[in-house]
């Protein structure tokens, strides 16, 4: 069923985290409906809006890291490409920032 994609541990963890966030946000929204809020983003957003924006940013960070990993190894003279766990940690941090302050 899942043979169409290469399911490495980081990829599986990333998608499991997204599924858990969506489930958690659904429960949170049912328990406490959200209101519009203005943070550093240029528009007033709800929690769901900020989650969507944060997930888009996280996806772009991970895609950019995968695309540039070979260049990072070359620029920093590394023996092998840096771990994708680095981009995972950065994307989670950015997502948390957008959710909290966005």
N, C-alpha and C positions, 0 to 999 in steps of 0.2 A: 504493500500500500504506500509506503513512504520511500520507495526505491528511486523515485524521480529526482531526489535531492541528496546531496552528500551531507549526511547528518553527523557532523563532527560535534564534539562536546560543546564548544563555544556556541555553535549555531543552535543546538538543542536548548542550551541554557537561555540564550537570548529569546527564543520563541516561547519557552516556558514562562519566563519573566513577563513577557507581553501578555500572555493568557492570564496569569495571576493578577497583573495590574488591571486588566479589563474586568475580571470578576470582582476584584476589590472595589473598583470604581463604581460598578453597578450596585453593589451592596451599599456603598457609601452614599450614592445618589438617592437610593430608596430611603435610607435612614435620615439623611440630611440633604434636602434639595439645595442645589447651588444657586448663587446669585452672580451677576456680572461683577467683575472686579478689574481695575486698571492697575497694571504693574509696569514693568519696563517694556513690555510688548506694546506696539503702537495702536492696539485696539483693546477694547474691553472684552474680557474673556471669562468663560466659565471653567470649572475644573476639567470638563471633558475637552474643551477647546485646547487648553494648555497641554493635556495629555497627548492629543493628536499632534499638535505642533512639536512637542518634545519628542514623540516617536519618529516623526519625520526627520528631525534634526539628528536623532540617534542613528537612524538608517543611513543618512548621508555621511555621518562621521565614520561609520563602519565601512561603507562602500569606498570612501576616500582612502581609508587606511589600507584596505585590501588592495586597492589600485596603486597606492604609493609605497607599499611595504618593500618592494624590491629596490626602489629608489632610496628609501630610508637606510636599508642595509648598505647600499653603495655609498651614500653620503657620509654615513657614520662609520664606514669601514667595518661592518659587522660580518661575522662568519656566516650567519644565517639571517633570514628575515625576522623582524621582531614579532612577538606573539600577538595574536588577535585579542588576547585578554586585555591588552593595553587599550585598544579601541573600545572594548566592552566597558571597561572601567570609566573611560573618559565619557562615553555616551551616557552611561548611567548617571554620572555626576552632572552632565549638562541637562539631562532630563529632570533630575531633582531640582536643579536651579530654576528651570522654566516652570516647573510645577509650584515651587515655593514663592518665587519672586516675579514670575511672568504675569 
